[in-house]
Amino acid sequence: MHQGWPPLLAAIAAMLALRGLGMALAWRLPPGHPAITWATAVSEAALAAWVVLALLSPGPWPIPARLAGVAAALIAFFATGQRLLPGMAAGLAAIWLAGQLLG
């Protein structure tokens, strides 16, 4: 596995775990409850930090692959009604594909 994937996958897993915890509590708490809002904000912030790190730091992916990932993620994010998971999946797939094509 490429050295840049494990930290990014760990961040995604943490985000999904916090979102899952929020969903598990949702049947007891109203959607606007501070605990639900906090879990959502923390999970998205953790993932955003890893995305920024992957984009800006010197790392395993060439710049064109990173830019392709950003473009694909934004297109998927807005095309799916601003849903985070499809945007992330499209971005990761684009980075992987562009990385394969660029060598």
N, C-alpha and C positions, 0 to 999 in steps of 0.2 A: 504494500500500500504506500502511496506517495506520502512523504513526510508532512505535508500540509493538511491532509484530510483528517487525521485523528482529532486535533483540537477543534476543528470546525464541526465535525460530527458530534463531539462531546457537547459543544454549545447547543447544537440542535436538540440533542437528547435532553439537556437540562431545560430548554425552553418547552419542549413537549411535556416533560414531567410536571413542570409548574402549571402549564395549561391544563393538564390532566387533573392535577390536584384542585385547580379552580373549578373544573367541571364536576368533580366528585363532590365538592362543597356547594355547588350551585343549587342543588335541590333543596338545601336548607337556607341558603342566603339569597336575597334579592340580587339581580344582576348588577346593580349599582353599589353594592356593599363594598366598603373600603378594603376588605381582605381580597375580594375578587379583583378589584381594580389594582391593588398592589401586586398580586401574583402575575397579572397580565403585564403590568409595566416592567417588573423585574425580569420576566422571561424574555420580553422583547428587547430590553436594554442589554441583556447578556448576549443575545444573538447579534444585536447591532454592533456591539463592541468587537466581536469576532469578525464580522463582515468588514468593518473598517480596518481592522488589523490585517486581514487578508488582502484588502485592496491597496493599502498604503505602505505596508512594510515590505522590505525586500524578501522575497519568498520564492517558492517553487514554481509559481505560475507566471508566464510572461505577461506583460502589460496588455497585449491584445486579447489574451484569453480572459483576463480580469474584466476588461471593458465589455467583451461579449457577454460575460456573465451578468454584469450590471444591466446591460440593455435587455437581455432576456428576462431577468428578474423583474424589472420595472414593467415591461410589457405584460407579463403574466399577472403581476400584482394588480395592475389596473384593469386588465381584461376579465379578471375573476371577481371584480367588486371589492378590491383592496383586501384580498385574503393573503395572509403572510405565507402560509405553507406552500401554496402553488407557486408563488413568486420565488421562494427559496429553492424549491425543487427545480424550477426552470433555470435559475441562475447557476446552480451547481452542475446541472446537466450541460449547460452551455460552456462553463469553465472546463469541464472534463473533455467535452468534444473539441473545443478550440485547443486545449492542451495537447490532445492526441494528434490533431492536424498540424500543429506548429512544431511538434517534436518535443 
